[in-house]
Amino acid sequence: MTSIRKRCWTTPRGEEKTAWLVDYRDQSGSRRFRQFARKKDAEAWITKAAWEVSKGVHTPDSQSVTVSVAADLWIGKAEAEDRERGTIEQYRQLARLHIKPLLGAERLSRLTRPRIEAFRDELLKTRSRAMAGKSVRALSSILVEAQRRGLVAQNVARDVRVIRSSRDKLKIAIPTRDELRAILDHAPADQRPMLLTAILTGLRSSELRGLRWTDVDMKGATITVAQRADKFKEIGPPKSEAGQRTIPIAPTLVQELREWKLRCPNGKLDLAFPNSQGGVQDYGHLLRRKFFPLQIAAGVCDEVIAAGQGANDEKSNPLMKARYGFHALRHAAASAWIKQRIDLKRLQVWMGHSSVQITLDTYGHLLIDSSGDAAIMAAAQADLMQ
């Protein structure tokens, strides 16, 4: 029998207190109690609890775990599934820095949609919109795992979203033809092959650092992406099934790679673009010691602005910063293919996107060709007005 009764008491300080106590039995027949400050909250909760008990999915407070414990279980599952080290580290950071500080002590059984929305709103006040979105999605994944384990009846975070406006979307930066030429012209002999491959194939930096010579078909003029190197320099498969792909390469690149293979450092991993010892290149070193200084030497750079004016080094020379990240070379490849009127599906495959929607979201503005707009409008006018 389920009931709600009023409970009154006097505190040691002589204060009169009132609460509403829910008395009910769970699906195993055990008697349970839950106290609320307001009667309407007790009535709302008992309706929800009765449904959960009828479905056999109710979790009493005494048997519920906290969000912090559930987060650790979620991370543990990822480790047991042998997920990539970088992925697990990202999970840990999301839990440690963004979820546990705000929700860690909350019991799963007490989470509600309004509580999750309040969590989201607090994130938006103190974190970037992108990080808030990642944190809310991570919490939803934590609750999915908790639900699988029978620790919570439902995922109340499932439909909570952080909507990103068009203002939050960074416009992709694409190097011009002259900038690419300047970068290649100034590139040292041991850097040019990798840069040219990035520009002409659109491979990600992780895919380039993990590329093996056995995956470069000189005769067939193709490169197959079969593995990648993460930020910890560990070799593994591409992050998604779509990442495994074969891309045709131009004769110029074939010749460049033929010549590079003759002087490429040898190593057990058979890497096409290794470090000087034949091992995996460190991504941070690749950027800070190679790609960024190369851009500055090539004049593909901008002046560092501090306090509204240009900054100088110790010799009073203007401080300069590289204009592009390595990913910009991937965008350059996509841009060139789009100008050649490549079909959308082929662009998706070559870029290794898991869906056409990702391709459209990233490069949709480049796919719109306005060069024939006037002719289209004139033809439409003639059709309508004649």
Backbone torsions as a table, in degrees:
resi	resn	phi	psi	omega
1	MET	NA	128.6	179.5
2	THR	-99.7	136.8	-179.4
3	SER	-148.5	159.3	174.2
4	ILE	-124.8	125.8	179.2
5	ARG	-132.0	151.8	-179.3
6	LYS	-81.4	137.3	-179.9
7	ARG	-123.1	126.3	179.7
8	CYS	-123.0	143.5	177.9
9	TRP	-157.8	167.0	179.4
10	THR	-116.0	130.3	-179.5
11	THR	-76.4	164.7	177.0
12	PRO	-56.8	-22.0	178.5
13	ARG	-87.8	1.2	179.0
14	GLY	87.3	11.0	-179.5
15	GLU	-84.0	137.3	177.4
16	GLU	-84.7	127.5	-178.7
17	LYS	-122.5	148.3	178.8
18	THR	-134.6	140.6	176.5
19	ALA	-147.4	167.5	179.3
20	TRP	-119.0	123.5	-173.7
21	LEU	-106.6	124.0	175.7
22	VAL	-92.4	126.5	178.5
23	ASP	-114.8	117.1	-176.0
24	TYR	-149.8	172.3	175.7
25	ARG	-118.9	138.0	179.7
26	ASP	-82.7	-174.2	-174.6
27	GLN	-66.7	-17.5	177.6
28	SER	-91.6	-2.8	179.9
29	GLY	92.6	-1.9	-179.4
30	SER	-73.8	140.2	-179.5
31	ARG	-78.6	133.0	-177.5
32	ARG	-130.3	157.6	178.2
33	PHE	-133.4	147.4	176.1
34	ARG	-147.0	128.8	-174.0
35	GLN	-107.1	142.6	-179.9
36	PHE	-134.4	152.2	178.8
37	ALA	-77.4	-29.6	-177.6
38	ARG	-121.8	144.5	-178.2
39	LYS	-64.5	-39.3	-177.6
40	LYS	-66.4	-30.2	176.0
41	ASP	-69.1	-38.9	178.0
42	ALA	-64.3	-42.1	180.0
43	GLU	-66.3	-40.6	179.0
44	ALA	-65.6	-41.0	-178.0
45	TRP	-68.4	-40.1	-175.9
46	ILE	-66.0	-31.8	175.7
47	THR	-64.0	-45.1	178.8
48	LYS	-64.8	-45.3	-178.3
49	ALA	-64.5	-38.4	179.6
50	ALA	-62.0	-40.5	177.8
51	TRP	-64.6	-43.7	-179.7
52	GLU	-63.5	-41.9	178.8
53	VAL	-62.9	-41.2	-179.6
54	SER	-63.7	-30.0	179.5
55	LYS	-91.6	-5.1	179.6
56	GLY	74.5	24.0	-176.7
57	VAL	-120.0	11.6	-177.5
58	HIS	-73.5	138.3	177.1
59	THR	-120.3	110.6	178.6
60	PRO	-65.4	154.7	179.1
61	ASP	-54.3	-41.1	-175.8
62	SER	-65.4	-20.6	-179.6
63	GLN	-107.2	-0.9	-178.7
64	SER	-83.2	155.6	176.6
65	VAL	-109.5	166.5	179.1
66	THR	-83.2	165.7	176.1
67	VAL	-60.6	-36.6	179.6
68	SER	-60.8	-46.0	178.6
69	VAL	-65.4	-42.5	179.7
70	ALA	-62.6	-37.1	178.2
71	ALA	-63.7	-40.9	178.6
72	ASP	-65.2	-37.0	177.3
73	LEU	-65.3	-39.4	178.1
74	TRP	-62.6	-45.3	178.5
75	ILE	-66.0	-40.4	178.8
76	GLY	-61.1	-37.7	177.7
77	LYS	-64.5	-41.2	178.5
78	ALA	-62.4	-39.1	178.1
79	GLU	-66.8	-40.9	179.9
80	ALA	-65.6	-29.9	178.8
81	GLU	-83.9	2.6	178.3
82	ASP	60.2	42.4	175.2
83	ARG	-67.0	161.7	-178.4
84	GLU	-59.8	146.1	-179.0
85	ARG	-57.2	-40.8	179.6
86	GLY	-64.1	-37.3	178.7
87	THR	-65.8	-44.9	179.9
88	ILE	-64.6	-39.4	178.3
89	GLU	-63.6	-38.2	177.3
90	GLN	-64.8	-41.4	177.1
91	TYR	-59.2	-45.1	-178.7
92	ARG	-61.7	-42.9	-179.5
93	GLN	-65.4	-42.1	178.6
94	LEU	-61.2	-43.0	-179.7
95	ALA	-68.4	-46.9	-174.2
96	ARG	-70.8	-40.4	-172.2
97	LEU	-94.4	-25.5	-170.2
98	HIS	-124.5	-31.6	-175.9
99	ILE	-95.4	-53.0	-177.2
100	LYS	-62.3	-39.8	179.9
101	PRO	-61.5	-28.9	-176.0
102	LEU	-102.1	-27.6	-173.8
103	LEU	-132.3	-2.9	-170.2
104	GLY	-53.9	-37.4	-175.7
105	ALA	-84.0	-9.4	-178.5
106	GLU	-72.0	137.4	174.2
107	ARG	-80.6	142.6	-178.1
108	LEU	-58.4	-36.4	-177.6
109	SER	-66.3	-17.4	-178.5
110	ARG	-101.2	-1.6	178.9
111	LEU	-72.8	138.2	177.6
112	THR	-132.1	165.7	177.4
113	ARG	-57.8	-46.8	177.5
114	PRO	-60.0	-34.8	179.4
115	ARG	-67.5	-39.3	178.5
116	ILE	-67.7	-38.5	178.1
117	GLU	-65.8	-35.8	176.2
118	ALA	-66.3	-38.4	175.5
119	PHE	-60.5	-45.7	177.8
120	ARG	-60.5	-44.9	-178.1
121	ASP	-64.0	-36.8	177.7
122	GLU	-67.1	-39.1	176.3
123	LEU	-60.7	-42.9	-178.7
124	LEU	-64.3	-26.1	178.4
125	LYS	-78.3	-29.1	-170.3
126	THR	-117.6	-10.3	179.3
127	ARG	-128.5	171.1	174.8
128	SER	-69.8	159.0	179.6
129	ARG	-61.9	-38.7	179.9
130	ALA	-63.9	-43.4	179.9
131	MET	-68.5	-36.6	176.6
132	ALA	-60.7	-42.6	178.6
133	GLY	-62.7	-44.1	178.7
134	LYS	-61.9	-40.3	-177.4
135	SER	-68.2	-41.1	178.4
136	VAL	-65.8	-41.1	177.8
137	ARG	-65.5	-36.9	177.5
138	ALA	-65.1	-42.2	177.7
139	LEU	-60.8	-40.9	178.0
140	SER	-61.3	-40.8	178.1
141	SER	-65.8	-37.1	177.0
142	ILE	-61.2	-43.2	-179.2
143	LEU	-71.5	-31.3	175.0
144	VAL	-61.8	-44.7	179.0
145	GLU	-66.8	-40.1	178.1
146	ALA	-63.8	-38.4	177.8
147	GLN	-65.4	-39.4	178.0
148	ARG	-61.7	-33.5	-179.3
149	ARG	-85.5	-3.0	-179.4
150	GLY	78.5	21.0	-177.8
151	LEU	-91.2	-12.4	179.3
152	VAL	-151.7	149.7	-174.8
153	ALA	-76.7	-36.0	-175.9
154	GLN	-151.0	163.0	178.4
155	ASN	-95.0	95.7	-176.1
156	VAL	-75.9	-7.2	178.9
157	ALA	-95.2	-2.0	-171.4
158	ARG	-56.5	-43.6	-174.6
159	ASP	-101.7	10.4	177.4
160	VAL	-85.4	125.7	-173.9
161	ARG	-126.7	153.6	167.3
162	VAL	-110.6	107.7	-176.4
163	ILE	-83.4	125.1	179.2
164	ARG	-94.0	123.7	179.2
165	SER	-81.6	168.4	179.6
166	SER	-61.9	-24.6	179.2
167	ARG	-69.9	-23.9	-178.4
168	ASP	-83.6	-15.5	-177.1
169	LYS	-84.4	117.8	-179.8
170	LEU	-75.6	132.4	177.5
171	LYS	-71.4	131.6	-177.2
172	ILE	-68.4	140.9	179.7
173	ALA	-97.7	124.1	-177.8
174	ILE	-118.1	120.9	178.1
175	PRO	-62.2	145.2	176.8
176	THR	-78.0	168.7	178.1
177	ARG	-59.4	-42.8	-179.6
178	ASP	-65.3	-37.6	178.5
179	GLU	-66.5	-42.0	178.3
180	LEU	-63.6	-41.9	179.5
181	ARG	-63.4	-41.6	179.2
182	ALA	-63.6	-41.3	178.6
183	ILE	-61.9	-46.7	-179.5
184	LEU	-66.9	-38.0	-179.5
185	ASP	-65.5	-32.3	-178.7
186	HIS	-94.1	-5.2	-176.2
187	ALA	-71.1	133.4	173.2
188	PRO	-60.6	159.1	-175.4
189	ALA	-59.6	-30.2	-178.0
190	ASP	-85.8	-6.0	178.1
191	GLN	-105.8	-28.3	-174.4
192	ARG	-57.5	-44.6	-177.7
193	PRO	-58.2	-42.5	-179.6
194	MET	-68.2	-40.8	179.8
195	LEU	-65.0	-43.2	179.5
196	LEU	-64.5	-38.5	177.5
197	THR	-63.7	-42.1	178.7
198	ALA	-62.0	-43.3	-177.2
199	ILE	-68.0	-36.8	-173.6
200	LEU	-94.8	-12.4	-178.9
201	THR	-118.8	-18.3	-178.6
202	GLY	72.9	15.9	178.9
203	LEU	-65.6	145.6	174.6
204	ARG	-70.6	158.9	-179.6
205	SER	-60.8	-37.7	179.3
206	SER	-65.6	-34.8	179.5
207	GLU	-72.7	-36.7	176.9
208	LEU	-67.3	-42.6	-178.7
209	ARG	-69.6	-21.5	178.8
210	GLY	-101.7	0.6	-176.1
211	LEU	-68.0	131.7	177.6
212	ARG	-101.6	154.7	176.4
213	TRP	-64.0	-30.3	179.4
214	THR	-66.1	-16.9	178.9
215	ASP	-97.1	4.3	176.3
216	VAL	-106.5	111.0	-178.8
217	ASP	-98.1	99.2	-178.2
218	MET	-66.7	-41.6	-178.2
219	LYS	-69.0	-44.5	-179.4
220	GLY	-81.7	-8.3	179.8
221	ALA	56.3	53.8	177.2
222	THR	-140.1	157.9	170.6
223	ILE	-124.0	130.8	178.2
224	THR	-108.0	126.8	177.0
225	VAL	-89.7	109.2	-177.4
226	ALA	-120.5	-12.5	179.6
227	GLN	-157.0	170.9	179.8
228	ARG	-146.9	162.7	175.9
229	ALA	-113.5	124.8	-178.5
230	ASP	-82.8	-174.8	-175.5
231	LYS	-69.2	-15.1	176.6
232	PHE	-92.7	7.2	-179.6
233	LYS	67.5	24.8	177.1
234	GLU	-95.9	135.5	-178.6
235	ILE	-86.0	135.8	177.9
236	GLY	-157.8	178.4	179.7
237	PRO	-72.0	162.9	174.0
238	PRO	-55.2	154.8	-173.9
239	LYS	-66.8	-21.5	178.8
240	SER	-141.8	165.5	178.2
241	GLU	-61.2	-35.0	180.0
242	ALA	-66.6	-22.9	179.6
243	GLY	-67.7	-23.2	177.3
244	GLN	-83.0	110.8	-173.1
245	ARG	-155.0	165.1	176.5
246	THR	-120.7	130.5	-174.9
247	ILE	-121.0	131.9	175.6
248	PRO	-70.7	148.8	179.5
249	ILE	-125.9	150.4	-176.2
250	ALA	-75.8	155.7	179.1
251	PRO	-55.1	-37.3	179.4
252	THR	-59.9	-41.7	-179.9
253	LEU	-71.4	-38.0	177.4
254	VAL	-57.4	-46.4	-179.4
255	GLN	-65.2	-40.8	178.4
256	GLU	-60.6	-43.0	-178.6
257	LEU	-71.5	-34.8	176.1
258	ARG	-59.2	-46.9	-178.7
259	GLU	-68.6	-38.7	-179.6
260	TRP	-67.2	-35.9	-178.0
261	LYS	-61.7	-29.9	-179.0
262	LEU	-68.4	-27.2	-177.9
263	ARG	-119.5	6.1	179.2
264	CYS	-67.1	134.1	176.8
265	PRO	-56.9	135.2	-179.4
266	ASN	-85.4	150.5	177.2
267	GLY	-160.8	164.5	-178.4
268	LYS	-63.5	-25.7	-176.4
269	LEU	-83.5	-7.8	178.3
270	ASP	58.4	39.8	-176.6
271	LEU	-79.5	143.1	179.2
272	ALA	-78.9	-29.5	-179.4
273	PHE	-131.4	68.6	-176.7
274	PRO	-86.4	177.8	169.9
275	ASN	-79.5	-175.8	-173.7
276	SER	-65.2	-19.1	178.2
277	GLN	-96.0	2.6	-180.0
278	GLY	89.7	3.2	-180.0
279	GLY	-95.2	-171.2	-178.3
280	VAL	-74.2	133.3	176.4
281	GLN	-68.6	140.0	173.4
282	ASP	-78.4	129.2	-175.1
283	TYR	-64.3	-43.1	179.0
284	GLY	-61.5	-41.7	177.8
285	HIS	-64.5	-40.8	179.0
286	LEU	-57.8	-42.1	-179.1
287	LEU	-75.0	-56.4	-170.4
288	ARG	-71.5	-35.8	-174.7
289	ARG	-99.2	-14.8	-176.1
290	LYS	-123.0	-68.1	-169.5
291	PHE	-67.4	-44.2	179.9
292	PHE	-66.2	-49.8	177.3
293	PRO	-60.6	-33.8	178.9
294	LEU	-62.5	-43.8	179.3
295	GLN	-62.6	-41.1	179.6
296	ILE	-64.2	-41.4	178.2
297	ALA	-64.6	-31.5	-178.8
298	ALA	-86.4	-3.4	-179.0
299	GLY	81.5	10.6	177.6
300	VAL	-93.1	73.7	-171.4
301	CYS	-156.1	170.7	179.3
302	ASP	-133.5	156.7	-179.4
303	GLU	-74.8	138.3	176.5
304	VAL	-74.3	127.1	-179.4
305	ILE	-108.0	126.3	177.5
306	ALA	-132.4	131.6	-179.0
307	ALA	54.1	37.5	175.8
308	GLY	80.1	5.3	178.8
309	GLN	-143.9	165.6	-178.2
310	GLY	-65.7	143.8	178.8
311	ALA	-99.9	150.2	-179.5
312	ASN	-121.2	155.7	175.2
313	ASP	-85.3	-172.6	-176.1
314	GLU	-66.0	-17.1	178.1
315	LYS	-99.6	12.9	179.0
316	SER	68.5	17.4	174.6
317	ASN	-86.3	144.7	179.2
318	PRO	-59.7	134.8	175.6
319	LEU	-78.6	132.0	-178.8
320	MET	-118.7	151.8	176.7
321	LYS	-129.1	146.5	179.4
322	ALA	-61.1	146.9	-174.9
323	ARG	-84.4	-27.2	-171.6
324	TYR	-130.7	150.9	167.3
325	GLY	-86.3	170.0	-177.0
326	PHE	-63.1	-30.4	-177.6
327	HIS	-63.6	-20.4	179.8
328	ALA	-63.5	-27.5	178.3
329	LEU	-67.9	-33.8	175.8
330	ARG	-65.3	-42.3	177.1
331	HIS	-63.9	-34.9	179.2
332	ALA	-62.5	-41.1	178.4
333	ALA	-62.8	-47.6	-179.8
334	ALA	-60.3	-42.6	180.0
335	SER	-61.2	-42.7	180.0
336	ALA	-65.0	-40.7	179.4
337	TRP	-65.3	-41.1	-179.9
338	ILE	-62.8	-38.8	178.1
339	LYS	-64.4	-25.2	176.7
340	GLN	-86.6	8.7	176.9
341	ARG	61.8	41.8	174.6
342	ILE	-64.3	145.0	178.6
343	ASP	-74.2	154.8	-172.0
344	LEU	-61.4	-41.0	-178.2
345	LYS	-64.7	-42.0	179.5
346	ARG	-65.9	-39.0	177.4
347	LEU	-60.7	-43.1	178.4
348	GLN	-59.4	-45.6	-177.9
349	VAL	-65.4	-48.2	-178.1
350	TRP	-64.1	-34.5	179.0
351	MET	-78.8	-15.1	179.5
352	GLY	76.1	27.4	178.1
353	HIS	-79.8	143.1	-178.2
354	SER	-75.6	-15.8	178.6
355	SER	-151.6	156.0	176.4
356	VAL	-63.9	-30.9	-179.0
357	GLN	-61.0	-39.5	178.0
358	ILE	-62.1	-41.9	178.6
359	THR	-62.1	-44.2	179.3
360	LEU	-65.0	-42.4	-179.6
361	ASP	-63.1	-33.8	-176.4
362	THR	-84.3	-43.3	-171.5
363	TYR	-121.5	11.1	-177.1
364	GLY	-55.6	-38.2	-178.4
365	HIS	-67.3	-23.6	178.2
366	LEU	-82.5	-22.5	-177.5
367	LEU	-75.9	-16.0	-179.6
368	ILE	-83.6	113.5	179.9
369	ASP	-100.3	109.9	-176.9
370	SER	-91.5	2.3	-174.8
371	SER	-64.2	-27.6	-178.5
372	GLY	-105.7	14.0	-176.0
373	ASP	-59.6	-43.5	-177.2
374	ALA	-62.5	-42.0	180.0
375	ALA	-65.4	-39.0	178.9
376	ILE	-63.1	-45.6	-178.9
377	MET	-65.9	-37.5	178.9
378	ALA	-65.4	-42.1	179.3
379	ALA	-65.7	-40.0	178.7
380	ALA	-64.2	-40.9	178.6
381	GLN	-62.6	-42.6	-179.9
382	ALA	-63.6	-38.8	-178.8
383	ASP	-68.3	-36.4	-176.5
384	LEU	-82.7	-33.3	-171.2
385	MET	-96.8	-15.1	-178.2
386	GLN	-94.6	NA	NA
